[in-house]
Amino acid sequence: MGVLIKMATEFQAAGGEYSMVALPAKILNLFKMLGILDVLRTYPDVKSALDDLKARFGRKPAAPAAPQARLYPLFIQCIGCGRKIEIPSDGYFSCPRCATYFSVKKEGKIKGYKIDRPLHAELTLPASPEMAKGLRATAAGLLELRKYSEASIQRINQMLDETATVLSMGGANGREVFVIYLVADAKEFRAAIKVADNMFDRKASPRIAETLQVIRGLVDEMEIVTLPMGGQILKLVKKAEEEPGE
């Protein structure tokens, strides 16, 4: 999973797109459980993938018709990340840093197309009281880049602290290791935590059940999925909140 997410990130950073087609139903359902389909784009067949790419990215860059020595090269500032970019001619281009797309027409007219891609992180953390710090630090980077409000950040930190408490109780022997996926876009923050056993069951521990109830009150969506081959996934969704007066 980590390799696929890394590949998607590298393709997007280079101004490209990484897509998968004809995935088995079991794999597709797992991606849905983890809430990462915004990062890993999937399609039923090759034609669907190509049609969607054409619809989202438009036509290919236009070939320069004639030398434009007086205007080009043109240097512009990316509307997405502020990077300085050299434009050699009319056409369609993407920023190599943030993959913002824009067109440059005759006489230097520029139009930007900011494509909102989710930010994501994958962590493997041992069960320990220090787990909350690792979760908070990683989430803080995503939330800062997405410019979440202080109210949202505070609520998400509470959610992560309580989640770390549950995981610490479930891995009390200190040998348990948890795989955690964090995804943030402009509208919501998602977390998916995979455990090797059924520690999220209500019968497993009254203390864990009580803390899960606290988490449920902090998030907009909460789901516990038992995997066919063993283990569970705890899926949490917290929608972004606007600052008062916005």
GITA-V311706 format. One record per residue. RES is the residue in one small letter. SS is DSSP state (H for helix, E for strand, C for the rest). PSI is psi in degrees with one decimal (* if undefined). NEAR is the number of other ideal C-beta (glycine too) atoms within 12 Angstrom. Layout:
# GITA-V311706
RES|SS|PSI|NEAR ; RES|SS|PSI|NEAR
This chain:
# GITA-V311706
m|C|-44.9|24 ; g|H|-37.7|21 ; v|H|-41.8|12 ; l|H|-43.4|27 ; i|H|-40.2|32 ; k|H|-42.4|18 ; m|H|-43.6|21 ; a|H|-41.9|33 ; t|H|-44.0|26 ; e|H|-40.1|17 ; f|H|-44.3|23 ; q|H|-38.0|33 ; a|H|-27.3|22 ; a|C|4.9|17 ; g|C|11.9|26 ; g|C|-162.6|19 ; e|C|138.2|29 ; y|C|119.5|27 ; s|E|156.3|29 ; m|E|144.7|27 ; v|E|154.4|22 ; a|C|46.2|16 ; l|C|144.8|22 ; p|C|150.5|13 ; a|H|-37.4|13 ; k|H|-41.9|13 ; i|H|-43.0|20 ; l|H|-40.8|21 ; n|H|-36.4|17 ; l|H|-42.5|28 ; f|H|-39.3|29 ; k|H|-41.4|22 ; m|H|-40.3|28 ; l|H|-11.9|37 ; g|C|33.5|32 ; i|C|19.7|36 ; l|C|-17.5|29 ; d|C|-23.0|27 ; v|C|-46.0|36 ; l|C|99.4|36 ; r|E|133.3|30 ; t|E|151.4|28 ; y|E|153.3|22 ; p|C|-28.1|18 ; d|C|173.0|15 ; v|H|-40.1|14 ; k|H|-42.9|13 ; s|H|-39.5|18 ; a|H|-45.5|22 ; l|H|-40.7|16 ; d|H|-41.0|16 ; d|H|-40.7|19 ; l|H|-42.2|23 ; k|H|-39.8|14 ; a|H|-36.4|11 ; r|H|-34.2|20 ; f|H|-7.1|25 ; g|C|-168.0|19 ; r|C|168.0|14 ; k|C|156.8|12 ; p|C|136.0|21 ; a|C|139.0|16 ; a|C|137.4|12 ; p|C|129.6|19 ; a|C|-34.4|11 ; a|C|157.4|12 ; p|C|138.1|12 ; q|C|56.0|20 ; a|C|-30.7|11 ; r|C|-29.5|11 ; l|C|-39.4|22 ; y|C|152.8|21 ; p|C|144.8|18 ; l|E|135.1|26 ; f|E|123.8|16 ; i|E|165.6|27 ; q|E|126.1|19 ; c|C|133.3|27 ; i|C|-15.5|20 ; g|C|-45.1|25 ; c|C|-6.2|19 ; g|C|2.9|13 ; r|C|143.9|19 ; k|E|127.3|15 ; i|E|137.5|28 ; e|E|126.3|17 ; i|E|120.3|29 ; p|C|-21.8|20 ; s|C|-179.5|25 ; d|C|153.4|26 ; g|E|-164.9|25 ; y|E|135.5|24 ; f|E|167.5|31 ; s|E|146.9|36 ; c|C|128.8|29 ; p|C|-15.9|21 ; r|C|-50.4|18 ; c|C|-0.6|28 ; a|C|21.6|32 ; t|C|133.8|31 ; y|E|146.9|33 ; f|E|156.9|33 ; s|E|146.8|26 ; v|E|115.3|31 ; k|C|-176.7|22 ; k|H|147.5|19 ; e|H|19.2|12 ; g|H|17.7|19 ; k|C|128.1|15 ; i|E|138.1|26 ; k|E|127.1|17 ; g|E|150.6|24 ; y|E|93.9|22 ; k|C|112.5|18 ; i|C|118.3|25 ; d|C|104.3|20 ; r|C|140.7|31 ; p|C|149.1|30 ; l|E|145.5|35 ; h|E|160.0|37 ; a|E|147.9|33 ; e|E|130.2|29 ; l|E|147.5|32 ; t|E|110.0|20 ; l|E|140.5|33 ; p|E|157.6|22 ; a|C|114.7|30 ; s|C|161.0|23 ; p|C|-18.0|18 ; e|C|-4.0|16 ; m|H|-38.1|33 ; a|H|-36.1|26 ; k|H|-43.2|18 ; g|H|-41.4|27 ; l|H|-47.0|39 ; r|H|-45.0|27 ; a|H|-42.4|21 ; t|H|-45.0|32 ; a|H|-35.4|41 ; a|H|-39.7|24 ; g|H|-42.3|20 ; l|H|-43.0|34 ; l|H|-34.9|36 ; e|H|-42.8|18 ; l|H|-33.1|23 ; r|C|-3.1|27 ; k|C|47.7|18 ; y|C|151.5|31 ; s|C|161.0|23 ; e|H|-36.1|18 ; a|H|-42.3|20 ; s|H|-43.6|32 ; i|H|-42.3|27 ; q|H|-43.1|21 ; r|H|-41.7|29 ; i|H|-39.4|40 ; n|H|-39.6|28 ; q|H|-42.5|26 ; m|H|-44.5|40 ; l|H|-37.9|38 ; d|H|-45.4|26 ; e|H|-36.0|35 ; t|H|-42.6|43 ; a|H|-35.2|37 ; t|H|-44.2|28 ; v|H|-46.3|41 ; l|H|-37.1|43 ; s|H|-38.6|29 ; m|H|-40.0|28 ; g|H|-27.7|35 ; g|C|46.4|27 ; a|C|-23.2|20 ; n|C|-8.0|14 ; g|C|-4.2|15 ; r|C|-10.8|12 ; e|C|138.2|26 ; v|E|134.8|21 ; f|E|141.4|36 ; v|E|126.1|27 ; i|E|130.5|37 ; y|E|131.3|42 ; l|E|132.1|43 ; v|E|131.9|37 ; a|E|128.0|38 ; d|C|-169.3|29 ; a|C|-20.0|24 ; k|C|-30.1|20 ; e|E|158.5|29 ; f|E|131.9|43 ; r|E|142.6|41 ; a|E|139.3|46 ; a|E|122.8|40 ; i|E|121.6|46 ; k|E|129.8|35 ; v|E|156.3|33 ; a|C|-20.1|22 ; d|C|-162.4|22 ; n|C|47.7|21 ; m|C|-17.4|35 ; f|C|-2.7|37 ; d|C|142.5|19 ; r|C|-33.4|16 ; k|C|-17.1|10 ; a|C|-42.6|23 ; s|C|123.7|22 ; p|H|-35.9|13 ; r|H|-42.5|19 ; i|H|-42.9|32 ; a|H|-39.7|21 ; e|H|-42.1|18 ; t|H|-36.0|30 ; l|H|-34.5|34 ; q|H|-36.1|18 ; v|H|-43.3|20 ; i|H|-41.6|36 ; r|H|-33.0|25 ; g|H|-12.4|17 ; l|H|-15.5|28 ; v|C|168.2|29 ; d|C|-29.7|23 ; e|E|140.6|21 ; m|E|132.9|28 ; e|E|137.2|25 ; i|E|120.9|29 ; v|E|124.4|24 ; t|E|124.3|20 ; l|C|145.1|22 ; p|C|-34.2|13 ; m|C|10.2|11 ; g|C|148.8|13 ; g|C|173.1|25 ; q|E|160.9|31 ; i|E|127.6|37 ; l|E|116.8|43 ; k|E|126.0|33 ; l|E|139.2|41 ; v|E|127.5|29 ; k|E|117.9|40 ; k|E|146.0|24 ; a|C|138.7|27 ; e|C|141.3|21 ; e|C|152.0|15 ; e|C|148.3|14 ; p|C|133.6|8 ; g|C|-7.0|6 ; e|C|*|11
